[in-house]
Amino acid sequence: MAKINILDILKMSEPELSTVGPEAERQMPPIEDVRDAIANFLMKMVGAKKVNLTKLALEDSEKETWEAEAEAYVPNPTIIALGLPVTREVLDSEVYLFRLDKRLNIVAYGLRDSVIMERDDLEF
């Protein structure tokens, strides 16, 4: 008589997930595409010369929204405004926060230092 292993019985009772249907056809964009969308946006909007993605997270897997943080090196606005002659371009480091939708459109962004976080433990 063959021995019956309880683990084999438990494995047989587990449901198998189907790989057919709308969920299987839906694919997330590659991380490189998310990084490129952010870099292109910063280069166009704030004149960034270099962009480093420092954080990238899938915010909501059902809605396929992303949250990201990027460090951008942008021309120093004071030097530009004053028209100071410099031998090399002076760049400032700015950190931006982003939210992207599933089509990699930027739906929200801002400087990290200007984002206000709400806290329940503070009393005014």
Secondary structure as a PSIPRED ss2 file (coil, helix, strand):
# PSIPRED VFORMAT (PSIPRED V4.0)

   1 M C   1.000  0.000  0.000
   2 A C   1.000  0.000  0.000
   3 K C   1.000  0.000  0.000
   4 I C   1.000  0.000  0.000
   5 N C   1.000  0.000  0.000
   6 I H   0.000  1.000  0.000
   7 L H   0.000  1.000  0.000
   8 D H   0.000  1.000  0.000
   9 I H   0.000  1.000  0.000
  10 L H   0.000  1.000  0.000
  11 K H   0.000  1.000  0.000
  12 M H   0.000  1.000  0.000
  13 S H   0.000  1.000  0.000
  14 E C   1.000  0.000  0.000
  15 P C   1.000  0.000  0.000
  16 E C   1.000  0.000  0.000
  17 L C   1.000  0.000  0.000
  18 S C   1.000  0.000  0.000
  19 T C   1.000  0.000  0.000
  20 V C   1.000  0.000  0.000
  21 G C   1.000  0.000  0.000
  22 P H   0.000  1.000  0.000
  23 E H   0.000  1.000  0.000
  24 A H   0.000  1.000  0.000
  25 E H   0.000  1.000  0.000
  26 R C   1.000  0.000  0.000
  27 Q C   1.000  0.000  0.000
  28 M C   1.000  0.000  0.000
  29 P C   1.000  0.000  0.000
  30 P C   1.000  0.000  0.000
  31 I H   0.000  1.000  0.000
  32 E H   0.000  1.000  0.000
  33 D H   0.000  1.000  0.000
  34 V H   0.000  1.000  0.000
  35 R H   0.000  1.000  0.000
  36 D H   0.000  1.000  0.000
  37 A H   0.000  1.000  0.000
  38 I H   0.000  1.000  0.000
  39 A H   0.000  1.000  0.000
  40 N H   0.000  1.000  0.000
  41 F H   0.000  1.000  0.000
  42 L H   0.000  1.000  0.000
  43 M H   0.000  1.000  0.000
  44 K H   0.000  1.000  0.000
  45 M H   0.000  1.000  0.000
  46 V C   1.000  0.000  0.000
  47 G C   1.000  0.000  0.000
  48 A C   1.000  0.000  0.000
  49 K C   1.000  0.000  0.000
  50 K E   0.000  0.000  1.000
  51 V E   0.000  0.000  1.000
  52 N E   0.000  0.000  1.000
  53 L E   0.000  0.000  1.000
  54 T E   0.000  0.000  1.000
  55 K E   0.000  0.000  1.000
  56 L E   0.000  0.000  1.000
  57 A E   0.000  0.000  1.000
  58 L E   0.000  0.000  1.000
  59 E E   0.000  0.000  1.000
  60 D E   0.000  0.000  1.000
  61 S C   1.000  0.000  0.000
  62 E C   1.000  0.000  0.000
  63 K C   1.000  0.000  0.000
  64 E C   1.000  0.000  0.000
  65 T E   0.000  0.000  1.000
  66 W E   0.000  0.000  1.000
  67 E E   0.000  0.000  1.000
  68 A E   0.000  0.000  1.000
  69 E E   0.000  0.000  1.000
  70 A E   0.000  0.000  1.000
  71 E E   0.000  0.000  1.000
  72 A E   0.000  0.000  1.000
  73 Y E   0.000  0.000  1.000
  74 V E   0.000  0.000  1.000
  75 P E   0.000  0.000  1.000
  76 N C   1.000  0.000  0.000
  77 P H   0.000  1.000  0.000
  78 T H   0.000  1.000  0.000
  79 I H   0.000  1.000  0.000
  80 I H   0.000  1.000  0.000
  81 A H   0.000  1.000  0.000
  82 L H   0.000  1.000  0.000
  83 G C   1.000  0.000  0.000
  84 L C   1.000  0.000  0.000
  85 P C   1.000  0.000  0.000
  86 V C   1.000  0.000  0.000
  87 T C   1.000  0.000  0.000
  88 R C   1.000  0.000  0.000
  89 E C   1.000  0.000  0.000
  90 V C   1.000  0.000  0.000
  91 L E   0.000  0.000  1.000
  92 D E   0.000  0.000  1.000
  93 S E   0.000  0.000  1.000
  94 E E   0.000  0.000  1.000
  95 V E   0.000  0.000  1.000
  96 Y E   0.000  0.000  1.000
  97 L E   0.000  0.000  1.000
  98 F E   0.000  0.000  1.000
  99 R E   0.000  0.000  1.000
 100 L E   0.000  0.000  1.000
 101 D C   1.000  0.000  0.000
 102 K C   1.000  0.000  0.000
 103 R C   1.000  0.000  0.000
 104 L C   1.000  0.000  0.000
 105 N C   1.000  0.000  0.000
 106 I E   0.000  0.000  1.000
 107 V E   0.000  0.000  1.000
 108 A E   0.000  0.000  1.000
 109 Y E   0.000  0.000  1.000
 110 G E   0.000  0.000  1.000
 111 L E   0.000  0.000  1.000
 112 R H   0.000  1.000  0.000
 113 D H   0.000  1.000  0.000
 114 S H   0.000  1.000  0.000
 115 V C   1.000  0.000  0.000
 116 I C   1.000  0.000  0.000
 117 M C   1.000  0.000  0.000
 118 E C   1.000  0.000  0.000
 119 R C   1.000  0.000  0.000
 120 D C   1.000  0.000  0.000
 121 D C   1.000  0.000  0.000
 122 L C   1.000  0.000  0.000
 123 E C   1.000  0.000  0.000
 124 F C   1.000  0.000  0.000
